[in-house]
Amino acid sequence: MGGPRKMDSMFDYSDNEKNKIIPGTLYLVATPIGNLSDISERALKILGGVDFIAAEDTRNTLKLLTHFGISKPLVSYYQHNLRQRGEAICERLQNGESCALVTDAGTPAISDPGEDLVRLCAEKNIRVSFIPGPCAAIAALALSGLFTGKFAFEGFLTGSKSERKRALSSLSGEKRTLIFYEAPHHLLQTLSDLLESFGSRKITLCRELTKLNEEIVRTTLSDAVEYYSLNTPRGEFVLVVEGSKDETRNPQNEKIPVSEQVNRYIESGLDKNSAIKAVAKELGVPKNQVYQEYLKYKDEE
C-alpha cells in the first residue's frame, strides 16, 4: 500500500489504443512544479511507454520516475549540451524510437532548453506532440488578481545591467500584464529595476507554487523593494506585474515640456537626478526617457 505503482500494467499500449505512442515522435511532457499529485494520467502513460526520456537534470527526473514506478533509459539534455545531444536525439527519433522530453519542473520548451530541440525537430520534419500540464507562469497569472485577458511572458531577465534596463525601458508602456521568472539572489535587484522603469505598479510575487509552503504576495513594487531589502528571499519566484495604464499619467503635465517639469523640481530644491526621477514617476515613463529629453533640451540651449 502506498508504494510505487508499475505503469506498464496500468495502460494499454496496443496498436488500437486511442492515445497510443507513435514511433519517431518527440513528446513534450509537462511534470509537476511541486505537488506530485498534479501529474496527469496521460503524462504517466507517455513516460512509461516511450523508448527513452530526455531530461534537463536526470537526477531530478529519476526521483519522479521512481516515485511512480517507471523505469526508462534517461539521457541528459540541458543548456550546455543541447546542440550535440539534440542531434543525437533526433537521429534516434528518425530511426523510429520515441522520446519524452521533460524539464526539471513544469512545461518543457517554455523558457527552457527544450525550445531548441523542438526547433530542430521542426527542421527535420520529426513529429512533436504535447502533453499539457503544470506551468508556473500560468499558475501565477491565475493567482495574481491582476488582468489575465492579455499578458506577455518575459521569462528571466538576462544580460548586463544596461541590457536589462534597455529591455525594461522597452516594456514600460506595455499595457498587457507582464510575467517574469527570477532567482532569489537576483530578486531585489530585479524589483529595484522594475520600480525604476515602471514606477510603483501592482505586483504579485509567487513562490513554492503548489507546495506546502506556497506563498502569494500581492503588493506594489515600492513595497516589495522595501520588504525584500529587509528580508532575504527564498525559492524561485514568478513575478506578475500590472501593465501600463494611461490613466496613471497626468494629462495636464504631459502638455508641459519634460525639461520644464524637471526644472520646476530643481527650482523647488531637488537635485537634478531626484528631479528626473520625480518627473518619470509622475508621467509613468522610464527615468532614462526623461533624462534623454532633458539632455536634448540642454543641448538646444
C-alpha positions as CSV (number, residue, x, y, z in Angstrom):
1,M,0.0,0.0,0.0
2,G,1.3,3.5,-0.9
3,G,4.4,2.2,-2.7
4,P,5.5,2.8,-6.3
5,R,3.0,1.8,-9.0
6,K,4.0,-0.1,-12.0
7,M,2.9,1.9,-15.0
8,D,3.2,-0.8,-17.7
9,S,0.3,-2.8,-16.1
10,M,-1.9,0.3,-15.9
11,F,-2.1,1.3,-19.5
12,D,-2.9,-0.2,-22.8
13,Y,-0.1,0.1,-25.3
14,S,-1.7,-1.9,-28.1
15,D,-2.0,-0.5,-31.7
16,N,-5.7,0.1,-31.4
17,E,-5.4,2.2,-28.1
18,K,-6.7,5.7,-28.6
19,N,-3.6,7.5,-27.3
20,K,-1.0,5.0,-28.4
21,I,2.6,6.1,-28.6
22,I,3.7,6.7,-32.2
23,P,7.3,5.7,-33.2
24,G,9.6,8.5,-34.2
25,T,7.7,11.1,-32.1
26,L,9.1,13.5,-29.5
27,Y,6.6,14.0,-26.6
28,L,6.8,17.2,-24.6
29,V,5.6,16.1,-21.2
30,A,4.7,18.7,-18.5
31,T,5.6,17.5,-15.0
32,P,4.6,18.8,-11.5
33,I,6.0,22.1,-10.3
34,G,5.9,21.0,-6.7
35,N,2.9,18.8,-5.9
36,L,3.4,15.3,-7.4
37,S,-0.4,14.7,-7.4
38,D,-0.6,17.2,-10.3
39,I,0.9,14.6,-12.7
40,S,-1.7,13.6,-15.4
41,E,-2.6,10.1,-16.3
42,R,-1.6,10.7,-19.9
43,A,1.8,12.0,-18.8
44,L,2.4,8.8,-16.8
45,K,1.3,6.7,-19.8
46,I,3.8,8.5,-22.1
47,L,6.7,8.4,-19.6
48,G,6.1,4.7,-19.1
49,G,5.7,3.9,-22.8
50,V,8.4,5.8,-24.7
51,D,11.7,4.2,-25.6
52,F,13.7,6.8,-23.7
53,I,13.4,10.1,-21.8
54,A,15.4,13.3,-22.3
55,A,15.7,15.3,-19.1
56,E,17.2,18.7,-18.1
57,D,18.5,17.0,-14.9
58,T,18.4,13.2,-14.9
59,R,18.8,13.1,-11.1
60,N,15.6,15.1,-10.6
61,T,13.7,13.1,-13.2
62,L,14.9,9.8,-11.8
63,K,13.2,10.7,-8.4
64,L,10.0,11.5,-10.2
65,L,10.0,8.2,-12.2
66,T,11.0,6.2,-9.2
67,H,8.0,7.6,-7.2
68,F,5.7,6.4,-9.9
69,G,7.4,3.0,-10.5
70,I,8.6,3.9,-14.0
71,S,12.0,2.6,-15.3
72,K,13.2,4.1,-18.6
73,P,16.6,5.0,-20.1
74,L,17.5,8.6,-19.4
75,V,19.7,11.0,-21.4
76,S,20.6,14.5,-20.2
77,Y,19.6,17.4,-22.3
78,Y,20.4,20.9,-20.9
79,Q,21.7,24.3,-22.0
80,H,25.4,23.3,-22.3
81,N,24.9,20.1,-24.4
82,L,21.8,20.9,-26.4
83,R,23.4,21.1,-29.8
84,Q,25.3,17.9,-29.7
85,R,22.7,16.0,-27.7
86,G,19.9,17.4,-29.8
87,E,21.3,15.9,-33.0
88,A,21.7,12.5,-31.2
89,I,18.1,12.6,-30.0
90,C,16.8,13.5,-33.5
91,E,18.8,10.6,-35.0
92,R,17.2,8.1,-32.7
93,L,13.8,9.6,-33.4
94,Q,14.4,9.3,-37.2
95,N,15.3,5.7,-36.6
96,G,11.9,5.0,-35.1
97,E,12.3,5.4,-31.4
98,S,10.0,7.5,-29.3
99,C,11.2,10.1,-26.7
100,A,9.6,12.1,-23.9
101,L,11.2,15.4,-23.1
102,V,10.9,16.8,-19.6
103,T,12.2,19.7,-17.7
104,D,13.0,19.9,-14.0
105,A,9.5,21.1,-13.3
106,G,6.6,22.4,-15.4
107,T,6.3,22.6,-19.1
108,P,9.3,21.8,-21.3
109,A,10.4,24.3,-24.1
110,I,8.9,27.3,-22.2
111,S,11.9,29.4,-21.0
112,D,13.7,26.1,-21.3
113,P,16.4,24.5,-23.5
114,G,13.7,22.2,-24.9
115,E,12.8,25.1,-27.2
116,D,15.9,24.3,-29.3
117,L,15.1,20.6,-29.6
118,V,11.6,21.4,-30.8
119,R,13.0,23.8,-33.4
120,L,15.5,21.1,-34.5
121,C,12.7,18.5,-34.9
122,A,10.7,21.0,-36.9
123,E,13.6,21.5,-39.3
124,K,13.9,17.7,-39.7
125,N,10.2,17.1,-40.1
126,I,10.1,15.0,-36.9
127,R,6.7,14.7,-35.3
128,V,6.3,16.5,-31.9
129,S,3.3,16.0,-29.6
130,F,2.4,18.0,-26.5
131,I,1.2,16.5,-23.2
132,P,-0.2,19.5,-21.3
133,G,0.1,20.1,-17.6
134,P,1.6,22.4,-14.9
135,C,3.2,25.7,-15.9
136,A,4.4,28.1,-13.2
137,A,3.8,31.2,-15.3
138,I,0.1,30.4,-15.9
139,A,-0.4,29.3,-12.3
140,A,1.0,32.6,-11.0
141,L,-1.1,34.7,-13.5
142,A,-4.3,33.0,-12.4
143,L,-3.4,33.6,-8.8
144,S,-2.3,37.2,-9.3
145,G,-5.6,39.1,-9.0
146,L,-4.4,41.2,-12.0
147,F,-5.8,41.4,-15.5
148,T,-5.5,38.0,-17.2
149,G,-7.1,38.7,-20.6
150,K,-3.9,39.8,-22.2
151,F,-0.4,39.1,-20.9
152,A,3.2,38.9,-22.0
153,F,5.7,36.3,-20.7
154,E,9.2,37.6,-20.4
155,G,10.9,34.7,-18.6
156,F,14.2,35.6,-16.9
157,L,15.8,39.0,-17.4
158,T,19.3,38.3,-18.5
159,G,22.4,40.2,-19.7
160,S,24.3,43.1,-18.3
161,K,22.7,45.7,-16.2
162,S,22.4,48.1,-19.1
163,E,20.8,45.4,-21.3
164,R,18.3,44.7,-18.6
165,K,17.4,48.3,-18.2
166,R,17.0,48.7,-22.0
167,A,14.7,45.7,-22.0
168,L,12.6,47.1,-19.2
169,S,12.5,50.5,-20.8
170,S,11.0,49.0,-23.9
171,L,8.4,47.3,-21.8
172,S,7.4,50.4,-19.8
173,G,4.5,51.2,-22.0
174,E,3.3,47.6,-22.4
175,K,-0.4,47.5,-21.3
176,R,-0.5,43.7,-21.0
177,T,0.2,42.1,-17.7
178,L,3.8,41.1,-17.6
179,I,5.2,37.8,-16.2
180,F,8.9,37.3,-15.2
181,Y,10.8,34.4,-13.6
182,E,13.5,35.3,-11.1
183,A,16.0,33.5,-8.8
184,P,16.1,34.6,-5.1
185,H,19.7,36.0,-5.3
186,H,18.6,38.4,-8.1
187,L,15.2,39.2,-6.8
188,L,15.9,42.5,-5.0
189,Q,17.9,43.9,-8.0
190,T,15.1,43.0,-10.4
191,L,12.4,44.5,-8.2
192,S,14.5,47.7,-8.0
193,D,15.0,47.8,-11.8
194,L,11.2,47.3,-12.3
195,L,10.4,50.1,-9.9
196,E,12.8,52.5,-11.6
197,S,11.5,51.6,-15.1
198,F,7.8,51.2,-14.4
199,G,7.0,53.2,-11.2
200,S,5.2,51.7,-8.3
201,R,2.7,49.4,-10.1
202,K,0.9,46.5,-8.6
203,I,2.9,43.2,-8.5
204,T,2.1,39.7,-7.3
205,L,5.1,37.6,-6.2
206,C,4.6,33.8,-6.2
207,R,6.9,31.2,-4.7
208,E,6.8,27.5,-3.8
209,L,3.7,27.1,-6.0
210,T,1.6,24.0,-5.3
211,K,3.9,23.1,-2.4
212,L,3.2,23.1,1.3
213,N,4.8,26.5,1.8
214,E,3.2,28.2,-1.2
215,E,3.3,31.9,-0.8
216,I,1.4,34.5,-2.8
217,V,2.2,38.2,-2.1
218,R,0.0,40.9,-3.7
219,T,1.6,44.3,-3.2
220,T,3.3,47.2,-5.1
221,L,6.8,47.4,-6.5
222,S,7.8,50.0,-4.0
223,D,6.6,48.0,-1.0
224,A,8.2,44.8,-2.5
225,V,11.6,46.6,-2.7
226,E,11.3,47.8,0.9
227,Y,10.3,44.3,2.1
228,Y,13.0,42.3,0.4
229,S,15.6,44.9,1.4
230,L,15.0,43.7,4.9
231,N,14.0,40.1,4.3
232,T,16.1,37.5,2.5
233,P,14.1,36.0,-0.4
234,R,14.0,32.2,-0.6
235,G,13.0,29.9,-3.5
236,E,12.3,30.6,-7.2
237,F,9.9,33.4,-7.9
238,V,7.3,34.2,-10.5
239,L,6.6,37.9,-10.8
240,V,3.3,39.1,-12.2
241,V,3.4,42.9,-12.9
242,E,0.5,45.1,-13.7
243,G,0.6,46.6,-17.2
244,S,0.9,50.3,-18.1
245,K,-2.3,52.3,-17.6
246,D,-2.8,55.6,-19.5
247,E,-4.9,56.9,-16.7
248,T,-2.0,56.8,-14.3
249,R,-0.4,59.7,-16.2
250,N,-1.3,63.3,-15.6
251,P,-2.6,64.7,-18.9
252,Q,-2.1,68.2,-17.8
253,N,1.6,67.6,-17.0
254,E,2.1,65.8,-20.3
255,K,1.4,69.1,-22.1
256,I,4.3,70.7,-20.3
257,P,7.7,70.1,-21.8
258,V,9.7,67.5,-19.8
259,S,12.6,69.9,-19.4
260,E,10.3,72.5,-17.8
261,Q,8.9,69.9,-15.4
262,V,12.4,68.9,-14.4
263,N,13.5,72.5,-13.9
264,R,10.4,73.1,-11.7
265,Y,11.5,70.4,-9.3
266,I,15.1,71.6,-9.4
267,E,13.9,75.1,-8.5
268,S,11.9,73.6,-5.6
269,G,15.2,72.3,-4.1
270,L,15.7,68.8,-5.6
271,D,19.0,67.9,-7.3
272,K,18.9,67.0,-11.0
273,N,18.7,63.2,-10.5
274,S,15.9,63.4,-8.0
275,A,14.0,65.8,-10.2
276,I,14.3,63.5,-13.2
277,K,13.1,60.6,-11.1
278,A,10.2,62.6,-9.8
279,V,9.1,63.5,-13.3
280,A,9.4,60.0,-14.5
281,K,7.3,58.7,-11.7
282,E,4.6,61.4,-12.3
283,L,4.4,60.6,-16.0
284,G,4.7,56.9,-15.6
285,V,7.6,56.6,-18.0
286,P,11.2,55.3,-17.6
287,K,13.7,57.6,-15.8
288,N,16.1,57.2,-18.8
289,Q,13.4,58.6,-21.2
290,V,13.1,61.8,-19.1
291,Y,16.9,62.0,-18.8
292,Q,17.3,61.9,-22.6
293,E,14.6,64.5,-23.1
294,Y,16.3,66.7,-20.5
295,L,19.7,66.3,-22.2
296,K,18.2,67.2,-25.6
297,Y,16.8,70.4,-24.0
298,K,20.2,71.3,-22.5
299,D,21.9,70.7,-25.9
300,E,19.5,73.1,-27.5
301,E,20.1,75.9,-25.0
